[in-house]
Amino acid sequence: MLLVHAHPDDESIGTGATMAKYVAEGAHVTLVTCTLGEEGEIIPQELAHRAADRDDTLGQYRIGELAAACKALGVTDHRFLGGAGRWRDSGMMGVASNDNPGCFWRADLEEAADELVKIIREVRPQVLVTYDENGFYGHPDHIQAHRVARLAFQRAADPTLPGGEPWRIAKFYHTAVPRSVMKRAAEAMREAAVEFWAPDDVDDMPFGCADEDVTTEIDARPYVEAKLDAMRAHASQIAVDAPWFALSNNIGQQAFGVEHYILRAGVPGPPGIGAPYEAGGLGEPHNRETDLFAGIG
């Protein structure tokens, strides 16, 4: 399987348990990161000097954080799209760094997609995972990662295009978090009285999807500690108070061992039994597949 993420830390937050599970089960897991995350908002004061408006060394520092996170997850095949630093972190939508001609948001779409095609044709994944059209929560680099991955998914199979032997990926997924899961997590966080802020209304959050949109539920609870260790490795960006975590905005979230996806291309596998309700699943028979590789002949 191949996962396309925008910045270091995205892989651990959204797909860490899934990645650790499939590595442990013997799958070849390739992670592609599109930027170094140079514009990230730093949490520890002792690292504040690395910020983009100071000595601008955060991206190089985050290379080491990402390597430690991959080690925690068991991932040994990691690539930066086009090489480390080829495209710069664009920052949040609407900020001045969006206009940097070298940022990922401004990348030529075909050029970036062809860099990903090279990787696809080399590693020949059966499954590709990235964000939805809104980049999960509207970040320009996440949106661009979706566009690049979607185009590469199509171009990699095109025999008329150069760059190695064509390869058709069987299944294409978007990451997802059902709003019912978000609501239960917020309620549990308020009861736990952690220092992070629990949102009053998850519908106001910039991410989350309707439960009925989710096609796939991966129960990777045995690997949630690996996920938490990977998140701790990204200490410049993530504060962890297990099972909770927060970014620089201090909005608390739960580190789930059950992770959700939406199948956008390919044949779905058979429905399975959901993980327990309190773990982030439905806890009963449902129409969600339970294996990203299910249905692949």
PEFEN-V752290 format. One record per pair of residues at least 24 apart in sequence whose C-alpha atoms are under 10 Angstrom apart, sorted by the first residue. I is the first residue (numbers start at 1). J is the second residue. D is the distance in whole Angstrom. If there is no record, write none. Layout:
BEGIN
I/J/D
I/J/D
END
This chain:
BEGIN
1/27/7
1/28/6
1/29/5
1/30/6
1/31/9
1/120/10
1/123/9
1/124/8
1/125/5
1/126/6
1/127/5
1/128/6
1/129/8
1/169/9
1/171/10
1/292/9
1/293/9
2/28/8
2/29/6
2/30/5
2/31/6
2/32/7
2/77/10
2/78/10
2/119/9
2/120/8
2/123/8
2/124/9
2/125/6
2/126/8
2/127/6
2/128/5
2/129/6
2/130/9
2/169/10
2/172/10
3/29/8
3/30/6
3/31/5
3/32/6
3/33/8
3/78/10
3/125/10
3/127/8
3/128/6
3/129/5
3/130/6
3/131/10
3/149/9
3/173/9
4/30/9
4/31/6
4/32/5
4/33/6
4/34/7
4/79/10
4/80/10
4/81/9
4/116/9
4/128/8
4/129/6
4/130/5
4/131/8
4/142/9
4/145/7
4/146/8
4/148/9
4/149/7
5/31/8
5/32/6
5/33/5
5/34/6
5/35/9
5/80/10
5/81/10
5/129/9
5/130/6
5/131/8
5/135/10
5/141/9
5/142/7
5/145/7
5/146/9
5/149/10
6/32/8
6/33/6
6/34/5
6/35/6
6/36/8
6/37/8
6/80/10
6/81/10
6/89/8
6/90/10
6/104/9
6/130/9
6/131/9
6/135/9
6/139/9
6/140/9
6/141/6
6/142/5
6/143/9
6/144/8
6/145/6
6/146/9
7/32/9
7/33/6
7/34/6
7/35/5
7/36/6
7/37/5
7/38/9
7/39/10
7/40/9
7/59/10
7/62/9
7/66/9
7/80/10
7/88/10
7/89/8
7/141/8
7/142/8
7/145/10
8/32/10
8/33/7
8/34/9
8/35/8
8/36/6
8/37/6
8/38/10
8/40/10
8/59/9
8/62/7
8/63/8
8/64/10
8/65/8
8/66/6
8/67/9
8/69/9
8/80/10
8/234/8
8/237/9
9/33/10
9/37/9
9/62/9
9/65/8
9/66/7
9/69/8
9/70/10
9/230/8
9/231/7
9/232/10
9/233/9
9/234/6
9/235/9
9/236/10
9/237/8
9/238/8
10/37/10
10/66/10
10/142/9
10/231/9
10/234/10
11/66/9
11/69/9
11/70/9
11/73/10
11/130/10
11/227/9
11/230/9
11/231/9
12/66/9
12/69/7
12/70/8
12/72/10
12/73/8
12/226/9
12/227/6
12/228/8
12/229/9
12/230/6
12/231/6
12/232/9
12/233/9
12/234/9
12/255/9
13/227/8
13/228/9
13/230/9
13/231/7
13/234/10
13/238/9
13/245/9
13/253/10
13/254/10
13/255/7
13/256/9
14/130/10
14/131/10
14/136/10
14/175/7
14/176/8
14/177/9
14/227/9
14/255/9
14/256/9
14/259/7
14/260/9
14/261/10
15/129/9
15/130/10
15/175/8
15/176/10
15/218/10
15/220/10
15/227/8
15/256/9
15/257/9
15/258/10
15/259/7
15/260/9
15/261/10
16/69/9
16/70/9
16/72/9
16/73/7
16/75/10
16/220/9
16/223/8
16/224/8
16/225/10
16/226/8
16/227/5
16/228/8
16/229/10
16/230/7
16/231/8
16/255/9
16/256/9
16/257/9
16/259/9
17/73/8
17/218/9
17/219/9
17/220/6
17/221/7
17/222/8
17/223/5
17/224/6
17/225/8
17/226/7
17/227/5
17/228/9
17/230/10
17/255/9
17/256/8
17/257/6
17/258/8
17/259/7
18/73/9
18/217/10
18/218/7
18/219/8
18/220/6
18/221/9
18/223/8
18/224/9
18/227/9
18/257/8
18/258/8
18/259/7
18/260/9
18/291/10
18/292/9
19/70/9
19/73/7
19/74/8
19/75/8
19/220/9
19/223/9
19/226/10
19/227/9
20/70/9
20/71/10
20/72/8
20/73/5
20/74/6
20/75/7
20/220/8
20/222/9
20/223/6
20/224/9
20/225/10
20/226/7
20/227/7
20/230/10
21/73/8
21/74/9
21/218/9
21/219/9
21/220/6
21/221/9
21/222/8
21/223/6
21/224/9
21/226/9
21/227/10
21/257/10
22/73/10
22/74/9
22/75/10
22/220/9
22/223/10
22/291/10
22/292/9
22/293/10
23/73/8
23/74/6
23/75/7
23/76/9
24/73/9
24/74/8
24/75/10
24/223/9
27/125/10
27/293/10
28/75/8
28/76/9
28/77/8
28/123/9
28/124/10
28/125/8
29/74/9
29/75/6
29/76/8
29/77/7
29/78/9
29/123/9
29/125/8
29/127/10
30/75/7
30/76/8
30/77/5
30/78/6
30/79/8
30/119/9
30/120/10
30/123/8
30/125/8
30/128/10
31/70/9
31/75/8
31/76/9
31/77/6
31/78/5
31/79/6
31/80/8
31/81/10
31/129/10
32/77/9
32/78/6
32/79/5
32/80/6
32/81/6
32/82/10
32/116/8
32/119/9
32/130/10
32/145/10
33/66/9
33/78/8
33/79/6
33/80/5
33/81/6
33/82/10
33/83/9
33/84/9
33/145/9
34/79/9
34/80/6
34/81/5
34/82/8
34/83/9
34/84/8
34/85/9
34/86/8
34/87/7
34/88/8
34/89/8
34/104/7
34/112/9
34/116/10
34/141/8
34/142/9
34/144/9
34/145/7
34/148/10
35/59/8
35/63/10
35/80/7
35/81/7
35/82/9
35/83/9
35/84/7
35/85/6
35/86/7
35/87/6
35/88/5
35/89/5
35/90/9
35/103/8
35/104/7
35/141/8
35/145/10
36/60/7
36/61/9
36/62/7
36/63/7
36/66/9
36/80/8
36/81/10
36/84/7
36/85/6
36/86/9
36/87/8
36/88/7
36/89/6
37/61/10
37/62/7
37/63/9
37/85/9
37/87/10
37/88/7
37/89/5
37/90/8
37/91/8
37/141/10
37/237/10
38/62/8
38/85/9
38/88/7
38/89/5
38/90/8
38/91/8
39/88/8
39/89/6
39/90/7
39/91/5
39/92/8
39/97/8
40/89/8
40/90/10
40/91/7
40/92/9
40/236/8
40/237/7
40/247/10
40/248/9
41/91/9
41/236/8
41/237/7
41/238/10
41/247/8
41/248/6
41/249/9
42/235/9
42/236/5
42/237/6
42/238/9
42/247/9
42/248/7
43/235/8
43/236/6
43/237/6
43/238/7
43/239/8
43/246/10
43/247/8
43/248/6
43/249/9
43/250/10
44/235/8
44/236/6
44/237/8
44/238/9
44/239/9
44/248/9
45/236/9
46/236/9
47/235/10
47/236/7
48/236/9
50/236/10
52/97/10
58/236/9
59/84/9
59/85/8
59/88/9
59/89/9
60/84/9
60/85/9
61/234/10
61/236/9
62/233/9
62/234/7
62/235/9
62/236/8
62/237/9
63/234/10
64/233/9
64/234/9
65/230/9
65/231/9
65/232/9
65/233/5
65/234/5
65/235/8
65/236/8
65/237/10
66/230/8
66/231/9
66/233/7
66/234/7
67/230/9
67/233/9
67/234/10
68/229/9
68/230/7
68/231/10
68/232/9
68/233/6
68/234/8
69/226/9
69/227/8
69/228/9
69/229/7
69/230/4
69/231/7
69/232/8
69/233/5
69/234/7
70/226/10
70/227/10
70/229/10
70/230/7
70/233/9
71/226/9
71/229/9
71/230/8
71/233/10
72/225/9
72/226/6
72/227/7
72/228/9
72/229/6
72/230/5
72/231/9
72/232/10
72/233/8
73/223/8
73/224/10
73/225/9
73/226/6
73/227/7
73/228/9
73/229/8
73/230/7
73/231/10
74/226/9
74/230/10
77/123/10
79/116/10
79/119/9
80/115/10
80/116/10
81/112/8
81/113/9
81/114/10
81/115/7
81/116/7
81/118/10
81/119/9
82/111/9
82/112/7
82/113/10
82/114/9
82/115/6
82/116/8
82/118/10
82/119/10
83/115/9
86/112/10
87/112/9
88/141/9
89/140/9
89/141/7
90/139/9
90/140/7
90/141/6
90/142/10
91/139/8
91/140/8
91/141/8
92/138/8
92/139/6
92/140/7
92/141/8
93/138/7
93/139/6
93/140/6
93/141/9
94/139/10
94/140/9
98/140/8
98/141/9
103/140/10
103/141/9
104/140/8
104/141/6
104/142/9
104/143/10
104/144/7
104/145/9
105/139/9
105/140/6
105/141/6
105/142/9
105/143/8
105/144/6
105/145/9
106/140/9
106/141/9
106/144/9
107/141/10
107/144/8
107/148/10
108/148/9
109/144/8
109/145/10
109/147/7
109/148/6
109/149/10
109/151/8
109/152/10
110/147/10
110/148/8
110/151/8
110/152/8
110/155/9
111/148/9
112/144/10
112/145/9
112/147/10
112/148/6
112/149/9
112/151/9
112/152/9
113/145/9
113/147/8
113/148/5
113/149/7
113/150/8
113/151/6
113/152/5
113/153/9
113/154/10
113/155/8
113/156/9
114/148/9
114/149/10
114/151/9
114/152/7
114/155/8
114/156/8
114/161/10
114/162/10
114/163/8
115/148/9
115/152/8
115/163/9
116/148/8
116/149/7
116/151/9
116/152/6
116/153/9
116/155/10
116/156/9
117/148/10
117/149/9
117/151/9
117/152/5
117/153/8
117/154/9
117/155/7
117/156/5
117/157/9
117/162/10
117/163/8
117/164/9
117/166/9
117/167/9
118/152/9
118/156/8
118/162/10
118/163/6
118/164/7
118/165/10
118/166/10
119/152/10
119/156/9
119/163/10
119/164/10
120/152/8
120/153/8
120/155/10
120/156/7
120/157/10
120/164/10
120/165/10
120/166/9
120/167/7
120/168/9
120/169/8
121/156/7
121/157/9
121/163/8
121/164/6
121/165/6
121/166/6
121/167/6
121/168/9
121/169/10
122/163/10
122/164/8
122/165/9
122/166/10
122/167/9
123/167/10
124/156/10
124/165/10
124/166/9
124/167/6
124/168/8
124/169/8
125/167/8
125/168/9
125/169/6
125/170/8
125/171/9
126/167/9
126/168/8
126/169/5
126/170/5
126/171/7
126/172/9
126/292/9
126/293/7
126/296/8
127/168/10
127/169/6
127/170/6
127/171/5
127/172/6
127/173/8
127/265/10
127/266/9
127/292/7
127/293/7
127/296/9
128/153/8
128/169/7
128/170/8
128/171/6
128/172/5
128/173/6
128/174/9
128/265/10
128/292/9
129/171/9
129/172/6
129/173/5
129/174/6
129/175/7
129/261/9
129/262/10
129/263/9
129/264/10
129/292/9
130/172/8
130/173/6
130/174/5
130/175/6
130/176/10
130/261/10
131/173/8
131/174/5
131/175/5
131/176/8
131/261/9
131/262/10
132/173/8
132/174/5
132/175/7
132/176/8
132/261/10
132/262/9
132/264/9
133/174/9
134/206/10
134/207/9
135/174/9
135/175/9
135/207/9
136/174/8
136/175/7
136/176/7
136/177/9
136/206/8
136/207/6
136/208/8
136/209/9
137/205/9
137/206/5
137/207/5
137/208/8
138/206/7
138/207/8
139/206/10
146/174/9
153/265/10
169/265/9
169/266/9
170/265/8
170/266/6
170/267/8
170/293/9
170/295/9
170/296/7
170/297/9
171/263/7
171/264/8
171/265/5
171/266/4
171/267/7
171/268/8
171/292/8
171/293/8
171/294/9
171/295/9
171/296/8
172/261/10
172/262/9
172/263/6
172/264/6
172/265/5
172/266/7
172/267/10
172/292/9
173/215/9
173/216/9
173/260/10
173/261/6
173/262/6
173/263/5
173/264/6
173/265/7
173/266/9
173/292/9
174/214/10
174/215/10
174/216/10
174/260/9
174/261/6
174/262/5
174/263/7
174/264/7
174/265/10
175/208/10
175/214/9
175/216/10
175/259/8
175/260/6
175/261/5
175/262/6
175/263/9
176/207/8
176/208/7
176/209/7
176/210/9
176/211/10
176/213/9
176/214/7
176/215/10
176/216/9
176/217/10
176/259/8
176/260/5
176/261/5
176/262/7
177/207/8
177/208/5
177/209/6
177/210/9
177/211/8
177/213/10
177/214/8
177/256/10
177/258/10
177/259/7
177/260/6
177/261/8
177/262/10
177/280/10
178/207/9
178/208/6
178/209/5
178/210/6
178/211/5
178/212/8
178/213/8
178/214/7
178/259/10
178/260/8
178/261/9
178/280/9
178/281/10
179/203/7
179/205/10
179/207/9
179/208/5
179/209/6
179/210/6
179/211/7
180/208/9
180/209/9
180/210/8
180/211/7
180/280/9
180/281/10
180/282/10
181/208/9
181/209/10
181/211/9
181/254/9
181/256/9
181/258/10
181/277/9
181/278/9
181/279/9
181/280/6
181/281/8
181/282/9
182/207/10
182/208/7
182/209/10
182/253/8
182/254/8
182/280/9
184/254/10
184/277/9
184/278/8
184/279/10
184/280/8
185/244/9
185/252/9
185/253/7
185/254/6
185/255/9
185/256/9
185/278/9
185/279/10
185/280/8
186/251/10
186/252/8
186/253/7
186/254/8
188/254/9
188/278/10
189/243/9
189/244/8
189/252/8
189/253/8
189/254/8
190/252/10
192/244/10
194/241/8
194/242/10
194/244/8
194/245/10
194/252/9
195/241/9
195/244/10
195/245/10
195/246/10
195/250/8
195/251/9
195/252/8
196/239/9
196/240/10
196/241/9
196/244/8
196/245/8
196/246/7
196/247/10
196/249/9
196/250/5
196/251/6
196/252/5
196/253/8
197/246/9
197/249/9
197/250/6
197/251/5
197/252/5
197/253/9
198/250/9
198/251/6
198/252/6
198/253/8
199/251/7
199/252/8
199/253/9
209/262/10
211/260/10
211/282/10
212/287/9
212/288/9
213/261/9
213/262/7
213/263/9
213/288/10
214/260/7
214/261/6
214/262/5
214/263/8
214/287/9
214/288/7
214/289/10
215/260/8
215/261/6
215/262/5
215/263/6
215/264/9
215/268/8
215/269/10
215/271/9
215/286/10
215/287/7
215/288/5
215/289/6
215/290/9
216/259/8
216/260/6
216/261/5
216/262/6
216/263/7
216/268/9
216/269/9
216/271/9
216/272/9
216/274/10
216/287/9
216/288/5
216/289/5
216/290/6
216/291/7
216/292/7
217/258/7
217/259/6
217/260/5
217/261/7
217/262/9
217/271/10
217/272/9
217/273/9
217/274/7
217/275/8
217/280/9
217/281/7
217/282/9
217/287/10
217/288/6
217/289/6
217/290/5
217/291/8
217/292/9
218/257/8
218/258/6
218/259/5
218/260/6
218/261/8
218/274/9
218/275/8
218/281/9
218/288/9
218/289/8
218/290/5
218/291/6
218/292/8
219/256/9
219/257/6
219/258/5
219/259/7
219/260/9
219/273/10
219/274/8
219/275/6
219/276/9
219/279/9
219/280/9
219/281/8
219/290/7
219/291/9
220/256/9
220/257/5
220/258/6
220/259/7
220/275/9
221/256/8
221/257/4
221/258/6
221/259/9
221/275/9
221/279/8
221/280/10
222/257/7
222/258/10
223/256/10
223/257/7
223/258/10
224/255/7
224/256/7
224/257/5
224/258/8
225/255/9
225/256/10
225/257/9
226/257/10
227/255/8
227/256/9
227/257/8
228/255/7
228/256/9
228/257/10
231/255/9
254/280/10
256/280/7
257/281/10
260/288/10
260/290/9
261/288/10
261/289/10
261/290/10
261/292/9
262/288/10
263/289/10
263/292/9
266/295/8
266/296/9
267/293/10
267/294/8
267/295/6
267/296/7
267/297/10
268/292/9
268/293/9
268/294/7
268/295/6
268/296/9
269/293/8
269/294/4
269/295/4
269/296/8
270/294/7
270/295/7
END
